[in-house]
Amino acid sequence: MLKIKNLHAYYGHIRALENVSLHVRCGEIVSLIGANGAGKTTMLNAVSGLILRKHGEVYCENNRIDHLPPEKIVAAGISQVPEGRQIFAPMTVMENLELGAYLRFQKNEKEAVKRDLSWVFELFPRLQERSRQIAGTLSGGEQQMLAIGRALMARPKLLLLDEPSMGLAPLVVRDIMNTVCRLRSEGVTVLIVEQNAHASLNISDRGYVLEIGKIILQGSSEDLLNDGDVKRAYLGKDYKTFLEGRNGH
């Protein structure tokens, strides 16, 4: 579904990703974990075409997309749920969802969009209850539901989730993660970026650990959850010890 080969990405002249390679198979949930500033959001933004990619290749379903602008990448089947949700606060819930299907309305897919709106409301009944409510007045959890729903209205094959648990109560995080699992059962492949390693690895097939713009570890979610260094770094926050151990210091 997604293949990234030797990717270097930059903010201006500052290199944020260095020689990163990873892949996500169709039907998988794959986690990308790491500390603040490791480059996790940069990775998703690079895939979505939102930052400069100087070297490397990005493929979606064997089609190279790293030369495409963001709207073409969405049309190719990739939608991103940004960190911090970034909903359109002055607009209603319904207007936010309709904006997610903007490219599809241009293609005159009104009936399909209507079906997918029903699907989103089935996933998140709260959004249907609040469809006429101003989005900025929703709770944090409801805003996260809206951000995911908006991305799903583009009918993506691959969903990029950036820190979906950020700032949410544990019960809400559980509900969001359960919904992510349901999305996989309904044909959506997921790449999820999280600092909450436990939450994401518990629902993932595989995972990658990113530090200072580089992939330093990868494996099955079970192996990563049981890895002593990962436990210390991402449950005990002992990042320095983790890096020194991996680098043989």
Buried (B, 14 or more C-beta within 10 A) or exposed (E): BBBBBEBBBBEEEEBBBBBBBBBBEEEBBBBBBBBEEBBBBBBBBBBBBBBBBEBBBBBBBEEEBBEBEEEEBBBBBBBBBBBEBEBBEEBBBBBBBBBBBEBBEEEEBEEEBEEBBEBBBEBBEBBBEBBEBBBEEBEEBBBBBBBBBBBBBBBBBBBBBBBBBBEBEEEBBEBBBEBBEEBBEEEBBBBBBBBBBEBBBBBBBBBBBBBBBBBBBBBEBBBBBEBEBBBBBBEEEBBEBBBEBBEEE
